[in-house]
Amino acid sequence: MAKSKTVPPDQHDHVVQVGIAVRKMGAQSVITSRTVADRFGLHMTDLEVLDLIFLRQQATAGELADATGLSSGSVTALIDRLAEAGYVERCADLSDRRRVIVRIRPEAIEPIKATYTSMQRQMFGLWATYSARDLQTITDFITRSTALAAECCKEISLNGPGSPAKRRAPKKD
């Protein structure tokens, strides 16, 4: 994981504001995913994994487990749900007959893609108001922040206190 650097005093307030903005963006992303997943009767995690497969063009169960932190059994159940709903198909890996590759069924995800069309058009319009140099900086920021967040998640999973089974649910009033 990248070493933490001390924030220069003249940047502290800006760094804090970026942190707040990123948290708000992350929360809105979760809310958006929940809204779309509900519309299609999917688990939110299933929708996000579907997007991961779409972005990668294909994935193995092991790659999805690594990307999500889910157990191999959970990934298998997730793929089963997506395949049963018709969103993905399992294909033999021609280079390794022991592996199975999961691919999107493009026609099946068209309704999901259509749901995002208006938002994407509006976002592209917003992003187009930035200069090419600004967009390069923003892309670098998001790419590096996402990679660091993934590293941190792995570290939390490996070194977190207690096990999920030992945690207690909050008391209901």
Secondary structure, DSSP 8 states (H G I E B T S, - for coil): --------TTTHHHHHHHHHHHHHHHHHHHHHHHHHHHHTT--HHHHHHHHHHHHHS-EEHHHHHHHH---HHHHHHHHHHHHHTTSEEEEE-TT-TT-EEEEE-HHHHHHHHHHHHHHHHHHHHHHTTS-HHHHHHHHHHHHHHHHHHHHHHHHHHHH-SS-GGG-------
